[in-house]
C-alpha cells in the first residue's frame, strides 16, 4: 500500500489542433459574384421584355415611391402618366386643381382659372380682368403670373400622351395697335406665345396639335361683348384618340371663324 502511495501521478495532456482560421473574405467575394450574376440575368430579361415592361422598370428607378404614376401628382409632372380618356378626364381636372392649390404664388389668380370637361377634352381657361392678368395689356407677352401658371401646366401635361390645343380669344373692343394688327392677330399671337412657353417648360414638340386664334368670334360673355372676361387663352387637353381616327383629324374642316397658326 505504501508503494502505491509513493508512485508519482502522471497527467497526460493532449494538444487539440484547430484548423487554420481563414476569415470571412471569401464570403464577401461570393456575395459579389452572386450579385453580379443576378444583375446580368435582370439585364438579359429586360432586353427580351416588351417596351412597356422596360418603361415600368425604368420608372421605378426614377421614382421608387411610385408617386409619379399619379397624373399631376407632383410639381415635376405626371411621370409615366395614364392615358386620359373620357372616363378619367375628371380625375385629371382634380389633379391639376390640387397642384394649383399647392402653388402659393398662384393664389392671387386662382379665381381666374376655370376648368371644364367638354366634348373635346379638358378645357383650361385663363380669364383676363380689366387690369390684365395673364398677358401684358395690348400685347402677346405673358405676365409674371401667366408665366408661372403656364409653366405649371406644362409640367403637369407634358407627360401625358394626349394632344394639346391652345386657343386665343379677345373681346369686341377694336384693337388700337399698329397698322393692320388687330384682334385676330392678337388672339393668335397670345395662343402661340403660350404654346411656345409651354413647350420650353415641358410639352413635347409633337404634343401641340393646333394653335387657334378666334378674336371675338367666340365670346364667353355674349351679353357684354366688351367685357374683360371675354379675353382669355384656353388650353385644351384632348381625349386620347385611336390611331385610325387621328388620320381623319390631321386636316380639320375649315371654319369661317378659326385662324390656325403653324407652330
GROMACS elastic network, one bead per residue, 0.5 to 0.9 nm:
[ bonds ]
;  ai    aj funct       b0    kb
    1     4     6  0.52776   500
    1     5     6  0.65354   500
    1     6     6  0.88857   500
    2     5     6  0.51416   500
    2     6     6  0.63555   500
    3     6     6  0.52024   500
    3     7     6  0.66134   500
    4     7     6  0.54747   500
    4     8     6  0.88095   500
    5     8     6  0.80519   500
   18    21     6  0.83824   500
   19    22     6  0.89176   500
   22    25     6  0.79336   500
   22    26     6  0.85594   500
   23    26     6  0.77467   500
   23    27     6  0.89169   500
   24    27     6  0.53686   500
   24    28     6  0.69324   500
   25    28     6  0.53545   500
   25    29     6  0.64922   500
   25    30     6  0.87426   500
   26    29     6  0.50843   500
   26    30     6  0.60654   500
   26    31     6  0.85561   500
   27    30     6  0.50793   500
   27    31     6  0.61096   500
   27    32     6  0.86217   500
   28    31     6  0.51126   500
   28    32     6  0.62419   500
   28    33     6  0.86574   500
   29    32     6  0.51655   500
   29    33     6  0.62669   500
   29    34     6  0.87768   500
   30    33     6  0.50321   500
   30    34     6  0.62567   500
   30    35     6  0.86308   500
   31    34     6  0.51523   500
   31    35     6  0.61394   500
   31    36     6  0.85793   500
   32    35     6  0.51014   500
   32    36     6  0.61214   500
   32    37     6  0.86107   500
   33    36     6  0.51642   500
   33    37     6  0.62377   500
   33    38     6  0.86779   500
   34    37     6  0.51162   500
   34    38     6  0.61867   500
   34    39     6  0.86591   500
   35    38     6  0.50985   500
   35    39     6  0.61928   500
   35    40     6  0.86036   500
   36    39     6  0.51200   500
   36    40     6  0.61873   500
   36    41     6  0.87473   500
   37    40     6  0.50087   500
   37    41     6  0.62874   500
   37    42     6  0.86824   500
   38    41     6  0.51845   500
   38    42     6  0.62337   500
   38    43     6  0.86995   500
   39    42     6  0.51059   500
   39    43     6  0.62419   500
   39    44     6  0.86627   500
   40    43     6  0.52125   500
   40    44     6  0.62421   500
   40    45     6  0.86045   500
   41    44     6  0.50439   500
   41    45     6  0.60538   500
   41    46     6  0.85898   500
   42    45     6  0.50120   500
   42    46     6  0.61324   500
   42    47     6  0.86215   500
   43    46     6  0.51018   500
   43    47     6  0.61970   500
   43    48     6  0.87767   500
   44    47     6  0.51862   500
   44    48     6  0.65318   500
   44    49     6  0.87940   500
   45    48     6  0.53151   500
   45    49     6  0.61986   500
   46    50     6  0.79013   500
   46    53     6  0.76888   500
   46    54     6  0.62057   500
   46    57     6  0.86094   500
   47    50     6  0.81966   500
   47    54     6  0.81507   500
   49    52     6  0.81477   500
   49    53     6  0.62400   500
   49    54     6  0.66962   500
   50    53     6  0.53681   500
   50    54     6  0.64068   500
   50    55     6  0.88097   500
   51    54     6  0.50763   500
   51    55     6  0.62099   500
   51    56     6  0.86200   500
   52    55     6  0.52241   500
   52    56     6  0.62269   500
   52    57     6  0.87710   500
   53    56     6  0.50294   500
   53    57     6  0.62313   500
   53    58     6  0.85158   500
   54    57     6  0.52795   500
   54    58     6  0.60857   500
   54    59     6  0.84613   500
   55    59     6  0.58871   500
   55    60     6  0.86052   500
   55    80     6  0.81625   500
   56    59     6  0.50271   500
   56    60     6  0.63882   500
   56    80     6  0.81332   500
   57    60     6  0.51978   500
   57    61     6  0.67785   500
   57    62     6  0.88490   500
   58    61     6  0.54101   500
   58    62     6  0.63370   500
   58    63     6  0.86910   500
   59    63     6  0.59532   500
   59    64     6  0.76374   500
   59    66     6  0.80849   500
   59    68     6  0.82122   500
   59    69     6  0.86754   500
   59    79     6  0.79609   500
   59    80     6  0.70283   500
   60    63     6  0.50961   500
   60    65     6  0.76353   500
   60    66     6  0.66871   500
   61    64     6  0.55394   500
   62    68     6  0.88871   500
   63    66     6  0.56451   500
   63    67     6  0.70867   500
   63    68     6  0.63954   500
   63    69     6  0.88423   500
   63    79     6  0.85636   500
   64    67     6  0.81194   500
   64    68     6  0.88996   500
   65    68     6  0.78078   500
   66    69     6  0.57666   500
   66    70     6  0.79362   500
   67    70     6  0.56300   500
   67    71     6  0.88322   500
   67    73     6  0.68098   500
   67    74     6  0.77467   500
   67    78     6  0.86159   500
   67    79     6  0.82519   500
   68    71     6  0.73520   500
   68    72     6  0.82040   500
   68    73     6  0.67987   500
   68    74     6  0.71850   500
   68    76     6  0.85682   500
   68    77     6  0.74178   500
   68    78     6  0.56184   500
   68    80     6  0.65791   500
   68    81     6  0.73513   500
   69    72     6  0.87801   500
   69    73     6  0.80023   500
   69    78     6  0.64912   500
   69    79     6  0.57638   500
   69    80     6  0.56314   500
   69    81     6  0.53878   500
   69    82     6  0.73756   500
   70    73     6  0.52120   500
   70    74     6  0.81968   500
   70    78     6  0.61205   500
   70    79     6  0.75309   500
   70    80     6  0.83480   500
   70    81     6  0.64839   500
   70    82     6  0.78559   500
   70    95     6  0.84232   500
   71    74     6  0.82573   500
   71    77     6  0.75578   500
   71    79     6  0.74387   500
   71    80     6  0.84201   500
   71    81     6  0.54745   500
   71    82     6  0.68241   500
   71    91     6  0.80786   500
   71    92     6  0.63778   500
   71    95     6  0.65165   500
   71    96     6  0.84363   500
   71   156     6  0.75714   500
   71   157     6  0.85933   500
   71   159     6  0.86154   500
   71   160     6  0.81460   500
   72    75     6  0.73707   500
   72    76     6  0.83101   500
   72    77     6  0.55407   500
   72    79     6  0.82641   500
   72    81     6  0.83196   500
   72    92     6  0.70043   500
   72    94     6  0.88301   500
   72    95     6  0.51759   500
   72    96     6  0.58452   500
   72    98     6  0.83107   500
   72    99     6  0.68873   500
   72   155     6  0.82958   500
   72   156     6  0.50443   500
   72   157     6  0.75120   500
   73    76     6  0.83464   500
   73    77     6  0.69293   500
   73    78     6  0.62307   500
   73    79     6  0.88456   500
   73    95     6  0.62685   500
   73    96     6  0.80425   500
   73    98     6  0.79648   500
   73    99     6  0.70229   500
   73   156     6  0.81641   500
   74    77     6  0.54643   500
   74    78     6  0.67834   500
   74    79     6  0.87631   500
   74    99     6  0.70066   500
   74   155     6  0.88946   500
   74   156     6  0.77837   500
   75    78     6  0.83688   500
   75    99     6  0.67885   500
   75   102     6  0.86582   500
   75   103     6  0.86690   500
   75   152     6  0.69629   500
   75   155     6  0.68311   500
   75   156     6  0.70237   500
   76    79     6  0.78897   500
   76   152     6  0.84801   500
   76   155     6  0.58383   500
   76   156     6  0.71003   500
   77    81     6  0.88199   500
   77   152     6  0.83364   500
   77   153     6  0.86498   500
   77   154     6  0.80810   500
   77   157     6  0.69659   500
   77   158     6  0.70666   500
   77   159     6  0.65796   500
   77   202     6  0.85208   500
   78    81     6  0.52496   500
   78    82     6  0.85195   500
   78   155     6  0.75193   500
   78   156     6  0.55807   500
   78   157     6  0.70461   500
   78   158     6  0.76101   500
   78   159     6  0.54679   500
   78   160     6  0.70631   500
   79   156     6  0.87449   500
   79   158     6  0.87929   500
   79   159     6  0.56983   500
   79   160     6  0.81970   500
   80   159     6  0.64112   500
   80   160     6  0.76920   500
   81    84     6  0.86105   500
   81   159     6  0.61261   500
   81   160     6  0.57183   500
   81   161     6  0.79000   500
   82   159     6  0.89912   500
   82   160     6  0.69974   500
   82   161     6  0.79807   500
   83    88     6  0.85603   500
   83   160     6  0.65686   500
   83   161     6  0.61446   500
   83   162     6  0.68691   500
   83   239     6  0.85474   500
   83   240     6  0.66582   500
   84    87     6  0.76688   500
   84    88     6  0.58338   500
   84    89     6  0.56940   500
   84    91     6  0.86343   500
   84    92     6  0.73961   500
   84   160     6  0.75696   500
   84   161     6  0.79504   500
   84   162     6  0.67788   500
   84   237     6  0.86256   500
   84   238     6  0.83520   500
   84   239     6  0.62522   500
   84   240     6  0.62174   500
   85    88     6  0.56271   500
   85    89     6  0.58982   500
   85   121     6  0.82489   500
   85   162     6  0.87155   500
   85   238     6  0.84040   500
   85   239     6  0.50733   500
   85   240     6  0.56465   500
   85   241     6  0.83459   500
   86    89     6  0.55234   500
   86    90     6  0.81770   500
   86   117     6  0.88713   500
   86   119     6  0.86933   500
   86   121     6  0.75433   500
   86   239     6  0.64618   500
   86   240     6  0.84827   500
   87    90     6  0.75937   500
   87    91     6  0.86160   500
   88    91     6  0.51592   500
   88    92     6  0.67975   500
   88    93     6  0.89505   500
   89    92     6  0.51463   500
   89    93     6  0.63917   500
   89    94     6  0.88335   500
   89   117     6  0.70665   500
   89   121     6  0.73137   500
   89   122     6  0.66478   500
   89   237     6  0.89337   500
   89   239     6  0.80162   500
   90    94     6  0.63358   500
   90    95     6  0.86710   500
   90   116     6  0.89192   500
   90   117     6  0.70588   500
   90   122     6  0.81431   500
   91    94     6  0.51536   500
   91    95     6  0.61929   500
   91    96     6  0.87121   500
   92    95     6  0.50092   500
   92    96     6  0.61932   500
   92    97     6  0.85192   500
   92   122     6  0.82448   500
   93    96     6  0.53416   500
   93    97     6  0.62172   500
   93    98     6  0.87523   500
   93   115     6  0.69370   500
   93   116     6  0.80455   500
   93   117     6  0.80342   500
   93   122     6  0.72319   500
   93   124     6  0.89226   500
   94    98     6  0.62190   500
   94    99     6  0.86739   500
   95    98     6  0.51369   500
   95    99     6  0.63082   500
   95   100     6  0.87499   500
   95   156     6  0.89660   500
   96   100     6  0.62156   500
   96   101     6  0.86679   500
   96   153     6  0.79194   500
   96   156     6  0.72985   500
   97   100     6  0.51299   500
   97   101     6  0.63372   500
   97   102     6  0.88300   500
   97   115     6  0.87266   500
   98   101     6  0.50717   500
   98   102     6  0.63967   500
   98   103     6  0.89310   500
   99   102     6  0.51647   500
   99   103     6  0.65721   500
   99   152     6  0.82287   500
   99   156     6  0.84690   500
  100   103     6  0.52345   500
  100   104     6  0.79578   500
  100   106     6  0.69263   500
  100   107     6  0.81657   500
  100   110     6  0.74163   500
  100   149     6  0.84541   500
  100   152     6  0.81865   500
  101   104     6  0.69730   500
  101   106     6  0.80022   500
  101   107     6  0.75869   500
  101   110     6  0.82653   500
  102   105     6  0.89873   500
  102   106     6  0.88223   500
  103   106     6  0.57157   500
  103   107     6  0.72568   500
  103   152     6  0.88730   500
  104   107     6  0.52982   500
  104   108     6  0.85148   500
  105   108     6  0.74451   500
  105   109     6  0.87587   500
  105   145     6  0.78533   500
  105   148     6  0.79025   500
  106   109     6  0.55147   500
  106   110     6  0.60123   500
  106   145     6  0.68432   500
  106   148     6  0.75485   500
  106   149     6  0.71549   500
  107   110     6  0.54219   500
  107   111     6  0.82254   500
  108   111     6  0.75037   500
  108   112     6  0.86717   500
  108   145     6  0.86242   500
  109   112     6  0.53487   500
  109   113     6  0.70476   500
  109   133     6  0.75040   500
  109   134     6  0.86864   500
  109   145     6  0.73654   500
  109   146     6  0.89301   500
  109   149     6  0.89924   500
  110   113     6  0.54809   500
  110   114     6  0.84939   500
  111   114     6  0.75730   500
  111   127     6  0.89439   500
  112   125     6  0.80332   500
  112   126     6  0.61427   500
  112   127     6  0.52032   500
  112   128     6  0.70317   500
  112   129     6  0.81775   500
  112   133     6  0.82580   500
  112   229     6  0.89765   500
  113   124     6  0.69840   500
  113   125     6  0.56878   500
  113   126     6  0.50700   500
  113   127     6  0.62948   500
  114   123     6  0.79977   500
  114   124     6  0.58076   500
  114   125     6  0.51756   500
  114   126     6  0.69060   500
  114   127     6  0.77096   500
  115   122     6  0.68015   500
  115   123     6  0.55377   500
  115   125     6  0.62845   500
  116   121     6  0.83496   500
  116   122     6  0.57854   500
  116   123     6  0.51950   500
  116   124     6  0.66883   500
  116   125     6  0.83906   500
  117   120     6  0.79422   500
  117   121     6  0.57458   500
  117   123     6  0.61303   500
  117   124     6  0.88435   500
  118   121     6  0.52075   500
  118   122     6  0.61164   500
  118   123     6  0.68094   500
  119   122     6  0.84512   500
  119   238     6  0.89568   500
  119   239     6  0.86953   500
  120   123     6  0.80910   500
  120   236     6  0.77251   500
  120   237     6  0.79324   500
  120   238     6  0.56630   500
  120   239     6  0.65751   500
  121   236     6  0.63066   500
  121   237     6  0.53742   500
  121   239     6  0.52044   500
  121   240     6  0.89134   500
  122   235     6  0.81415   500
  122   236     6  0.54967   500
  122   237     6  0.50218   500
  122   238     6  0.66143   500
  122   239     6  0.80425   500
  123   234     6  0.64564   500
  123   235     6  0.58834   500
  123   237     6  0.65268   500
  123   238     6  0.85185   500
  124   233     6  0.83705   500
  124   234     6  0.55076   500
  124   235     6  0.50521   500
  124   236     6  0.60892   500
  124   237     6  0.81118   500
  125   232     6  0.65629   500
  125   233     6  0.58641   500
  125   235     6  0.63830   500
  125   236     6  0.84381   500
  126   133     6  0.84975   500
  126   134     6  0.70684   500
  126   146     6  0.84147   500
  126   231     6  0.86020   500
  126   232     6  0.53552   500
  126   233     6  0.52581   500
  126   234     6  0.61825   500
  126   235     6  0.82256   500
  127   133     6  0.76170   500
  127   134     6  0.77987   500
  127   228     6  0.81543   500
  127   229     6  0.56082   500
  127   230     6  0.73996   500
  127   231     6  0.63039   500
  127   233     6  0.69049   500
  127   234     6  0.85007   500
  128   131     6  0.79547   500
  128   132     6  0.55101   500
  128   133     6  0.51600   500
  128   134     6  0.65243   500
  128   135     6  0.80187   500
  128   228     6  0.60328   500
  128   229     6  0.54526   500
  128   230     6  0.75644   500
  128   231     6  0.55212   500
  128   232     6  0.56712   500
  128   233     6  0.85501   500
  129   133     6  0.59645   500
  129   134     6  0.89300   500
  129   227     6  0.86376   500
  129   228     6  0.52116   500
  129   229     6  0.60749   500
  129   231     6  0.79776   500
  130   133     6  0.82523   500
  130   227     6  0.81579   500
  130   228     6  0.53869   500
  130   229     6  0.81432   500
  131   137     6  0.76978   500
  131   228     6  0.87380   500
  132   135     6  0.63600   500
  132   136     6  0.65435   500
  132   137     6  0.59380   500
  132   143     6  0.86543   500
  132   228     6  0.83920   500
  133   136     6  0.75947   500
  133   137     6  0.86508   500
  133   142     6  0.88213   500
  133   143     6  0.70548   500
  133   144     6  0.88324   500
  133   145     6  0.71539   500
  133   146     6  0.70190   500
  134   141     6  0.87564   500
  134   142     6  0.57276   500
  134   143     6  0.52455   500
  134   144     6  0.74469   500
  134   145     6  0.60055   500
  134   147     6  0.75330   500
  134   149     6  0.84986   500
  134   232     6  0.84898   500
  134   233     6  0.86820   500
  135   138     6  0.81545   500
  135   139     6  0.71055   500
  135   140     6  0.63062   500
  135   141     6  0.56303   500
  135   144     6  0.83463   500
  135   145     6  0.85820   500
  135   146     6  0.63923   500
  135   147     6  0.87802   500
  135   190     6  0.78881   500
  136   139     6  0.57489   500
  136   140     6  0.67698   500
  136   141     6  0.56054   500
  136   142     6  0.59865   500
  136   143     6  0.55314   500
  137   140     6  0.82448   500
  137   141     6  0.85582   500
  138   141     6  0.89183   500
  138   175     6  0.77995   500
  138   176     6  0.83751   500
  138   177     6  0.77696   500
  138   186     6  0.79381   500
  139   142     6  0.84963   500
  139   186     6  0.67544   500
  139   189     6  0.83601   500
  139   190     6  0.76420   500
  140   186     6  0.65441   500
  140   187     6  0.80905   500
  140   188     6  0.88443   500
  140   189     6  0.57708   500
  140   191     6  0.81925   500
  140   192     6  0.86099   500
  140   193     6  0.65241   500
  140   194     6  0.86966   500
  141   189     6  0.89577   500
  141   190     6  0.72772   500
  141   193     6  0.71131   500
  141   194     6  0.88518   500
  142   145     6  0.79637   500
  142   146     6  0.53685   500
  142   147     6  0.58421   500
  142   190     6  0.79660   500
  142   193     6  0.75969   500
  142   194     6  0.75356   500
  143   147     6  0.60835   500
  143   148     6  0.86619   500
  144   147     6  0.52289   500
  144   148     6  0.63622   500
  144   149     6  0.87795   500
  145   148     6  0.50996   500
  145   149     6  0.62019   500
  145   150     6  0.85915   500
  146   149     6  0.52416   500
  146   150     6  0.60860   500
  146   151     6  0.84988   500
  146   194     6  0.88267   500
  147   150     6  0.52154   500
  147   151     6  0.60541   500
  147   152     6  0.85987   500
  147   194     6  0.84589   500
  147   197     6  0.77218   500
  147   198     6  0.89486   500
  148   151     6  0.52716   500
  148   152     6  0.63098   500
  148   153     6  0.87860   500
  149   152     6  0.51113   500
  149   153     6  0.62207   500
  149   154     6  0.85706   500
  150   153     6  0.50819   500
  150   154     6  0.60496   500
  150   155     6  0.86913   500
  150   194     6  0.69918   500
  150   195     6  0.88812   500
  150   197     6  0.71731   500
  150   198     6  0.59918   500
  150   201     6  0.83931   500
  151   154     6  0.50382   500
  151   155     6  0.63471   500
  151   156     6  0.86833   500
  151   197     6  0.73273   500
  151   198     6  0.59988   500
  151   200     6  0.85627   500
  151   201     6  0.57155   500
  151   202     6  0.77172   500
  152   155     6  0.52850   500
  152   156     6  0.62658   500
  152   157     6  0.86502   500
  152   198     6  0.87230   500
  152   201     6  0.83716   500
  153   156     6  0.50239   500
  153   157     6  0.59118   500
  153   158     6  0.80403   500
  153   198     6  0.75212   500
  153   201     6  0.89552   500
  153   202     6  0.85837   500
  153   203     6  0.89764   500
  153   235     6  0.89759   500
  154   157     6  0.52833   500
  154   158     6  0.54386   500
  154   159     6  0.88491   500
  154   197     6  0.84149   500
  154   199     6  0.70538   500
  154   200     6  0.84180   500
  154   201     6  0.57536   500
  154   203     6  0.54676   500
  155   158     6  0.53966   500
  155   159     6  0.74650   500
  155   198     6  0.82498   500
  155   201     6  0.66029   500
  155   202     6  0.50893   500
  155   203     6  0.72499   500
  156   159     6  0.69228   500
  156   160     6  0.80399   500
  156   202     6  0.81182   500
  156   203     6  0.89413   500
  157   160     6  0.54571   500
  157   161     6  0.86388   500
  157   162     6  0.82775   500
  157   164     6  0.85957   500
  157   202     6  0.76673   500
  157   203     6  0.67959   500
  157   237     6  0.80442   500
  158   161     6  0.80556   500
  158   162     6  0.89194   500
  158   198     6  0.85996   500
  158   199     6  0.83103   500
  158   201     6  0.84232   500
  158   204     6  0.62612   500
  158   207     6  0.79668   500
  159   162     6  0.87201   500
  159   202     6  0.78782   500
  159   203     6  0.76056   500
  159   204     6  0.83204   500
  160   163     6  0.80441   500
  160   203     6  0.89520   500
  160   207     6  0.88994   500
  161   207     6  0.77436   500
  161   240     6  0.73024   500
  162   207     6  0.72168   500
  162   237     6  0.65178   500
  162   238     6  0.60109   500
  162   239     6  0.63967   500
  162   240     6  0.51954   500
  162   241     6  0.81403   500
  163   206     6  0.81236   500
  163   208     6  0.57918   500
  163   209     6  0.59668   500
  163   210     6  0.89909   500
  163   236     6  0.84259   500
  163   237     6  0.62379   500
  163   238     6  0.55999   500
  163   239     6  0.76987   500
  163   240     6  0.73173   500
  164   203     6  0.88409   500
  164   207     6  0.59422   500
  164   209     6  0.56964   500
  164   210     6  0.72637   500
  164   211     6  0.89866   500
  164   235     6  0.69481   500
  164   236     6  0.56045   500
  164   238     6  0.59956   500
  165   195     6  0.87039   500
  165   207     6  0.87554   500
  165   208     6  0.58524   500
  165   209     6  0.56451   500
  165   211     6  0.59934   500
  165   212     6  0.76532   500
  165   234     6  0.80359   500
  165   235     6  0.59049   500
  165   236     6  0.50232   500
  165   237     6  0.67623   500
  165   238     6  0.73750   500
  166   191     6  0.56508   500
  166   192     6  0.74927   500
  166   194     6  0.75516   500
  166   195     6  0.66132   500
  166   208     6  0.76773   500
  166   209     6  0.84288   500
  166   210     6  0.64873   500
  166   212     6  0.62213   500
  166   213     6  0.86502   500
  166   233     6  0.71702   500
  166   234     6  0.56992   500
  166   236     6  0.62834   500
  167   187     6  0.77189   500
  167   188     6  0.73823   500
  167   190     6  0.82994   500
  167   191     6  0.52710   500
  167   192     6  0.82990   500
  167   210     6  0.83019   500
  167   211     6  0.59187   500
  167   213     6  0.57564   500
  167   214     6  0.73494   500
  167   232     6  0.83048   500
  167   233     6  0.55462   500
  167   235     6  0.65202   500
  167   236     6  0.80752   500
  168   184     6  0.89663   500
  168   186     6  0.79794   500
  168   188     6  0.56162   500
  168   189     6  0.77126   500
  168   190     6  0.59746   500
  168   192     6  0.82556   500
  168   211     6  0.81813   500
  168   212     6  0.62882   500
  168   214     6  0.61550   500
  168   215     6  0.70829   500
  168   231     6  0.79178   500
  168   232     6  0.61961   500
  168   234     6  0.64828   500
  169   183     6  0.82937   500
  169   184     6  0.84771   500
  169   186     6  0.84128   500
  169   187     6  0.51118   500
  169   188     6  0.79782   500
  169   190     6  0.85628   500
  169   191     6  0.84186   500
  169   212     6  0.89017   500
  169   213     6  0.64726   500
  169   214     6  0.53820   500
  169   216     6  0.60838   500
  169   217     6  0.79477   500
  169   218     6  0.72770   500
  169   219     6  0.76956   500
  169   230     6  0.68045   500
  169   231     6  0.53147   500
  169   232     6  0.52492   500
  169   233     6  0.61523   500
  169   234     6  0.81527   500
  170   173     6  0.81805   500
  170   183     6  0.63699   500
  170   184     6  0.82086   500
  170   186     6  0.77901   500
  170   187     6  0.60266   500
  170   214     6  0.75622   500
  170   216     6  0.50540   500
  170   217     6  0.84110   500
  170   218     6  0.86829   500
  170   219     6  0.78502   500
  170   226     6  0.88055   500
  170   228     6  0.83673   500
  170   229     6  0.87501   500
  170   230     6  0.58136   500
  170   232     6  0.65800   500
  170   233     6  0.87995   500
  171   174     6  0.84509   500
  171   183     6  0.81530   500
  171   215     6  0.72157   500
  171   216     6  0.51694   500
  171   217     6  0.87213   500
  171   219     6  0.69812   500
  171   220     6  0.88269   500
  171   221     6  0.89909   500
  171   225     6  0.59155   500
  171   226     6  0.50842   500
  171   227     6  0.64576   500
  171   228     6  0.66543   500
  171   229     6  0.78112   500
  171   231     6  0.53757   500
  171   232     6  0.88038   500
  172   175     6  0.86180   500
  172   183     6  0.82148   500
  172   215     6  0.79949   500
  172   216     6  0.54103   500
  172   217     6  0.85542   500
  172   219     6  0.84142   500
  172   224     6  0.89951   500
  172   225     6  0.53822   500
  172   226     6  0.50088   500
  172   227     6  0.81770   500
  172   230     6  0.83025   500
  173   176     6  0.88403   500
  173   183     6  0.84245   500
  173   216     6  0.86387   500
  173   225     6  0.78981   500
  173   226     6  0.55763   500
  173   227     6  0.88106   500
  174   177     6  0.89820   500
  174   182     6  0.73272   500
  174   183     6  0.71576   500
  175   178     6  0.88858   500
  175   181     6  0.78055   500
  175   182     6  0.52253   500
  175   183     6  0.58233   500
  175   186     6  0.85063   500
  176   179     6  0.89723   500
  176   181     6  0.84934   500
  176   182     6  0.74719   500
  177   180     6  0.79836   500
  177   181     6  0.61433   500
  177   182     6  0.67490   500
  178   181     6  0.55855   500
  178   182     6  0.80665   500
  179   182     6  0.83235   500
  180   185     6  0.89726   500
  181   184     6  0.78096   500
  181   185     6  0.59695   500
  181   186     6  0.74331   500
  182   185     6  0.54784   500
  182   186     6  0.61749   500
  182   187     6  0.86739   500
  182   215     6  0.85182   500
  183   187     6  0.59189   500
  183   188     6  0.84055   500
  183   213     6  0.89171   500
  183   214     6  0.84307   500
  183   215     6  0.50271   500
  183   216     6  0.73218   500
  184   187     6  0.54377   500
  184   188     6  0.62883   500
  184   189     6  0.85606   500
  184   213     6  0.63281   500
  184   214     6  0.64577   500
  184   216     6  0.80088   500
  184   259     6  0.77532   500
  185   188     6  0.52321   500
  185   189     6  0.59269   500
  185   190     6  0.85341   500
  185   213     6  0.74530   500
  185   215     6  0.77279   500
  186   189     6  0.50839   500
  186   190     6  0.60731   500
  186   191     6  0.85775   500
  186   213     6  0.79959   500
  186   215     6  0.74575   500
  187   190     6  0.53257   500
  187   191     6  0.63370   500
  187   192     6  0.86576   500
  187   212     6  0.80642   500
  187   214     6  0.63642   500
  187   215     6  0.53291   500
  187   216     6  0.86325   500
  187   231     6  0.85432   500
  187   232     6  0.85469   500
  187   233     6  0.81131   500
  188   191     6  0.52131   500
  188   192     6  0.61190   500
  188   193     6  0.85256   500
  188   211     6  0.73049   500
  188   212     6  0.60150   500
  188   214     6  0.72389   500
  188   215     6  0.77229   500
  188   259     6  0.71902   500
  188   260     6  0.75809   500
  188   261     6  0.68398   500
  189   193     6  0.59098   500
  189   194     6  0.85043   500
  189   213     6  0.76614   500
  189   261     6  0.84514   500
  190   194     6  0.61723   500
  190   195     6  0.85385   500
  190   213     6  0.83196   500
  190   233     6  0.72910   500
  191   194     6  0.51628   500
  191   195     6  0.61995   500
  191   196     6  0.86957   500
  191   211     6  0.62586   500
  191   212     6  0.67712   500
  191   213     6  0.68409   500
  191   233     6  0.62850   500
  191   234     6  0.79528   500
  191   235     6  0.87686   500
  191   261     6  0.89041   500
  192   196     6  0.61115   500
  192   197     6  0.86491   500
  192   211     6  0.61869   500
  192   212     6  0.81190   500
  192   213     6  0.87369   500
  192   261     6  0.72987   500
  192   262     6  0.87000   500
  192   263     6  0.70774   500
  193   196     6  0.51126   500
  193   197     6  0.62813   500
  193   198     6  0.86209   500
  194   197     6  0.52712   500
  194   198     6  0.61308   500
  194   199     6  0.86100   500
  194   233     6  0.81127   500
  194   235     6  0.88849   500
  195   198     6  0.52356   500
  195   199     6  0.61708   500
  195   200     6  0.86602   500
  195   203     6  0.86473   500
  195   208     6  0.75143   500
  195   211     6  0.75282   500
  195   235     6  0.89645   500
  195   263     6  0.79373   500
  196   199     6  0.53045   500
  196   200     6  0.63647   500
  196   201     6  0.88710   500
  196   263     6  0.79968   500
  197   200     6  0.51265   500
  197   201     6  0.64045   500
  197   202     6  0.89380   500
  198   201     6  0.50549   500
  198   202     6  0.61629   500
  198   203     6  0.57487   500
  198   204     6  0.88986   500
  199   202     6  0.54659   500
  199   204     6  0.60656   500
  199   205     6  0.64635   500
  199   207     6  0.86499   500
  199   208     6  0.83829   500
  200   203     6  0.70653   500
  200   204     6  0.86493   500
  203   206     6  0.83082   500
  203   207     6  0.63945   500
  203   208     6  0.76709   500
  204   207     6  0.50436   500
  204   208     6  0.75047   500
  205   208     6  0.68517   500
  206   209     6  0.72337   500
  208   211     6  0.76373   500
  208   263     6  0.82224   500
  209   250     6  0.87444   500
  209   263     6  0.89287   500
  210   260     6  0.68707   500
  210   261     6  0.74470   500
  210   262     6  0.75621   500
  210   263     6  0.78411   500
  211   259     6  0.82219   500
  211   260     6  0.55985   500
  211   261     6  0.54091   500
  211   262     6  0.69844   500
  211   263     6  0.70911   500
  212   258     6  0.64930   500
  212   259     6  0.54833   500
  212   261     6  0.63423   500
  213   257     6  0.85780   500
  213   258     6  0.62771   500
  213   260     6  0.63437   500
  213   261     6  0.76394   500
  214   217     6  0.56455   500
  214   218     6  0.66174   500
  214   257     6  0.61495   500
  214   258     6  0.55266   500
  214   259     6  0.63167   500
  214   260     6  0.89590   500
  215   218     6  0.76126   500
  215   219     6  0.88012   500
  215   231     6  0.88115   500
  215   257     6  0.83821   500
  215   258     6  0.87658   500
  215   259     6  0.88031   500
  216   219     6  0.57773   500
  216   225     6  0.79129   500
  216   230     6  0.76833   500
  216   231     6  0.83528   500
  217   257     6  0.62637   500
  217   258     6  0.85542   500
  218   221     6  0.89749   500
  218   222     6  0.84242   500
  218   230     6  0.83740   500
  218   257     6  0.83763   500
  219   222     6  0.54501   500
  219   224     6  0.88351   500
  219   225     6  0.66521   500
  219   229     6  0.88347   500
  219   230     6  0.55226   500
  219   231     6  0.83839   500
  220   225     6  0.82603   500
  220   227     6  0.89877   500
  220   229     6  0.69642   500
  220   230     6  0.50573   500
  220   231     6  0.83397   500
  220   232     6  0.89177   500
  221   224     6  0.55970   500
  221   225     6  0.61703   500
  221   226     6  0.85048   500
  221   227     6  0.69842   500
  221   229     6  0.70910   500
  221   230     6  0.60277   500
  222   225     6  0.53623   500
  222   226     6  0.88964   500
  222   227     6  0.89145   500
  222   230     6  0.84646   500
  223   227     6  0.88795   500
  224   227     6  0.54297   500
  224   230     6  0.86815   500
  225   228     6  0.86324   500
  225   230     6  0.71161   500
  226   229     6  0.85894   500
  226   230     6  0.72955   500
  227   230     6  0.58510   500
  227   231     6  0.79300   500
  228   231     6  0.56333   500
  228   232     6  0.86078   500
  229   232     6  0.68411   500
  237   240     6  0.88960   500
  238   241     6  0.82693   500
  241   244     6  0.81971   500
  241   245     6  0.63505   500
  241   246     6  0.64427   500
  242   245     6  0.54834   500
  242   246     6  0.65819   500
  243   246     6  0.52531   500
  243   247     6  0.72289   500
  244   247     6  0.62179   500
  244   248     6  0.77431   500
  245   248     6  0.55394   500
  245   249     6  0.67501   500
  246   249     6  0.51393   500
  246   250     6  0.64938   500
  247   250     6  0.54231   500
  247   251     6  0.80463   500
  248   251     6  0.67095   500
  248   252     6  0.76828   500
  249   252     6  0.54983   500
  249   253     6  0.87464   500
  251   254     6  0.85315   500
  252   255     6  0.87162   500
  254   257     6  0.87992   500
  254   258     6  0.74862   500
  255   258     6  0.52250   500
  255   259     6  0.81489   500
  256   259     6  0.83788   500
